[in-house]
Structure formats: C-alpha cells, structure tokens
C-alpha cells in the first residue's frame, strides 16, 4: 500500500469474531470494542450481523445509535477503523445485511 506521502507501507487487517448475544446490540458492541482493542490492528473486520447476534429480524441499527459508543471509543483509543456487521436500515425501513464503518468520530 502507498500512503499519502508516497511511501510504501504494509496494511494490517484483523478479522475478529467476538461472542455475540442474540438481539443484544449493547452487549455485542461491548464485545466488539474489546475485540477491536485486542486486535491491535488499524483495520478490524467483524462478521455480518454480529452486532445483532446474527438475527436479521432484530431492530435496525443506525450509525448514530448510542449503543455503538463502546466501539467508537475503542476506535478513538486505538486509532483503528472497525467494520461491524448489523441489520441496518440506512436508506429504507427494511433491514439489510450491512457493514458500518466505525472510526474516531461520534458515530459509526
């Protein structure tokens, strides 16, 4: 990979699969945050639907959802980007299997 200064750098991507609880986004967000910290990588990728405990019929998760705060905090602490999977409804009320990118800002 070439960075913005034109220097060659290695991109490290971690794949993590924390234990998940069906329908419990808050608990799963804490587990994702712990896994992101433990990964010690600039990019951490999680499985699809892992935030909702692999339940597509769970309530939709939106980027501004306060339950995602632990993941955002972990990204802020580590400088990582976390790609988390959830049943999300960004442009529609119908759930879609989605990935959200959590970074060091206030939302995913």
N, C-alpha and C positions, 0 to 999 in steps of 0.2 A: 504494500500500500504506500502511496506517496502522500505526505501530509501537505498542509497549505504552504509550507516553505520549500516544497520540492524535495524534501528528504525522504529517503526510503525508510519505512517503519513497518514492524510486524503488527498485525491486528489480531488481538486475542479475543475470542468469543467463547463464553462459557455457556453451557446448557445445564439448566437446573430443573429438578423436579421435586419440589417440597411435598410433604404430606398435605393433603387437602381434605377439607370437610365439606360435604355436600351442602350447597346453598349458603355457606357462611363466608361471605366476601371479606368481612372484617378480620376473621381469624386467618383466612387464607392470605390476606395482604400482609399480616404479620409474618407468616411463614415465608412468603416471597421475599420480604425485606431481609429476613435472617439469611436466606439463601443468597441473595444478592451481595450481602456483606461478606459472606463466607467464600464466594466465588473469586473475589479479588481480581476481577477482570473488567475492562472498560465497557464491555457489552455482555449482558446476561439475557439469555433467551429462555422463556418458560413455555410449557405445552399449551396447546389450545384449550380453552375452557378451564384452565387450572384455577383462576380466581373464583369461579362459581362452583368449584368442586366437581367439574366435569358434567354439570347439569345445564343443558341448553334451555330448559324451561324456567331457569332461575330469573329473578328480577334483573332487568337490564342494568348494566354497569356503564356509566358515562364518565368521560375523562375528568370531570370536575367532582366526582364522587368523593366525599370526605373519607370514606373507608380506605381509600388508596393512599392516604397520608403516610403510613409507615414505609411504603415503597418509595415515595417521593423523597422522604427523609433519608432513606438508605442511599439513594442515588446522590443526594446532595453531600452526604458524608464521604462517599467513596469516589465520586466523580463518574460513576457508571451510568450507562443507559440500560434500562430494563425493558424488555419486550414481553409484556404479560398478556395471557390469553383469557378471554372472557366472552360471555354472551353480551354483546354490546348493540346498542341501537343508536348509532350516531346520526344517521340521516332518516331513520324510519323508526316506527314503533315495533317493528318485527325484529326479533333477535337474530343476529348474525354471529357466526363464529368469527371473532375478531382478535387482532393483536393491538394493544395500545402501547405506545412508547412513553415510558416514564423517565423523566430527566430531572434536573435540579430545580425546575420551576415549581409553581404551586399546584400544577395538575399533571395528569398523565396524558 
